Amino acid sequence: MSAAVITLIVLGATVAFFVWDRLPVMVVALCVPVALWATGVLDLGEAFAGFGDPTIIFIASLFVVSEALDAAGVTTWVGGVALRLAGESRVRLVVVILLLVAVVTAVITPNGSVAALTPVVVVLAIRAKRSPSELLMPLAFGAHAGSLLMLTGSPVNLVIADYAEAAGVGPFGLFAFAAAGVPLVLATIIVVVLLGPRLVPHRTPGRSLRDLGGQATVLSEHYALGDDQPVRLSRGVGVIEAVIPPRSTFVGDTAYPGMPTESGRLVVRAVQHRGEDVGAKHTLHAGDTLLLQGAWEDLAEAAQDPDILIVDDPELVRRQAVPLGTGAKRTLVILLAMIVLLATNIVPAAIAGLLAALAVIVTRVLTVRQVYAGIGWTTVILVGGLMSLSTAMVKSGAAEQLADGLVTMVGEAGPYALLAGLFVVTAVLGQLISNMATAFIVVPVGLAAAAEMGISPAPVLMAIAVFAAAALLTPVATPANLVVMEAAGYRFGDYWKLGLVLIVLYGLVGIFLVPILWPF
C-alpha cells in the first residue's frame, strides 16, 4: 500500500472520528502523528514537527496577548463601546461584530483577531442576554472574509503575492485583495443577519458565564448601601462577597460594617445574617455574608482563604467591571507594536507574537500563572497534531494527485471551468488541512494550468486566495474556528450549515467576480 493511500486512510479516519464526536478532539489530534509514524509515512521528527512549528508559537502568543487585553480591561472597554452602538438588537450586534473583526483581521490575521475579540463578544452576548454561540461563529466567519481586505490579512495573501511577482504579473498591492474582500464581508453580514437564527446553533458553553459589569450597582442594592456609601469599583479598589462556611474558624468571631480585617488590608463594608443587613456588632454564624473592600490584589489573596467562600472571583469582576484598568496603556502599546511588526513584516510572525507575549509578562500585565491559564491548550494541541497530516499529504503526493486529477478533468473546458475545479480542490482540502498548506499545493497546479491554457496567472492566483479563505465547514479548518469552539460550546458538525452557504459565495466571487477585476 502506497504512502499516499495510507495518508488518505488516516485522513478519512480522522474526519470520521471528529464527526463521531465521542473522543476528545485532542485525543484524535494526537493519534494522527502516531498513526502516520507507525505506518511509515513520516519519520518521528516529521510526525511531531508540528509542535515545534513557528505557527504554534504564534498561536500561543496570540492567546497571551488576548488574555492581556482581557485582564487589562481593554476588551471590556471595546465591548462597552460596541454595546452602546449595537444595543441589544441582534441585527446591530451582528453588524458591529462583523465589521469590527473584519477591520482587526485585516491587520493581525484571523487567528489573532478572533483570539483577541472572543472575550469581547462573550461579554456582548451576556449583556445582550444572548448565548455566546449566536455570535461567536459569525465572529470567526467574519474574520475569514476580513482576511481579504489587505495584503497583511493572511499569510496566504503574502504567499499569493510572492507567486504573482514571480509569475511576472507584478506583486499585489496592500489593498489589492479588498476588491474581493469587501463584497465578501458585506455578503457575510447579510447572510448572518438573514439566515443566522436558523443556521447558527444555540449551544451552552462548557462553563457558565455571567455579566459582572454592573456588579457595583448590584451589590449596592443587595446590601442596601445608600447614595452616600454605594460600592465603587476602580482600577485599584474592588469588593468581594464572602460567605462563612460551616466549620470556618471565623464562626463565633465579631464583625461589623467599617471594621478592618485582621490583616488591616481589607475593610468590612456590610454584613448580612439570614439575608438581613446587620448594622452593629454581630457574632458570625455559618451562612453569614460579608462584603469586603480593598485592593484587587489583596482581594485575590483573600479569595484563597479556605475559611471563606467567594461568591464571584475578584479577577473576573475586575475584568468585566473596570474598563481600561491597570496595565491597559502598556497592553495597547504592546499590541500596537505587534501590529506594526506584523504589518511591516520586519520579523517573522512567530517572533512578533512571542515578543508581545514576553513584553506582557515583563511589564507585569500578566503573571506567569495567568499566561499558562490564558493559553487555549486544546487549540495548540489540535493544530500541532494535525500539522503532521498536512505534511503527509504533501510528502506522500496524495494532495497533489487529488489536485492534478481534478484540474486535468476540467482544464480543457475553459478558464472558468479551471477556476471551478480549483475551487473544489481548494475548498475540500482547506477544510482538512491548513489553508496555507492548501495554497502551497494548489498554486503550482493552478499556475501550470494557466500557462498551458495561455491565460494570465493573475485571476488564477487571486481566485485561489479567495478559495483558501473559505475554510468554514469544520472547526479544524483554521485556528480561528477552533478558538470559538470551546467558548461557545460548538460541536464538530455545527459549522457546515452556515459555512456551506458562505462557501458558495466565496466560490461565486472567485469564479466570476475575480476574472472581471483581473481579466484572463
Beta strands, then each sheet from edge to edge (+ up, - down):
strand 1: 237-243
strand 2: 254-255
strand 3: 266-273
strand 4: 276-278
strand 5: 282-283
strand 6: 289-295
strand 7: 309-310
sheet 1: 4+ 3- 6+ 1- 7+
sheet 2: 2+ 5-
end
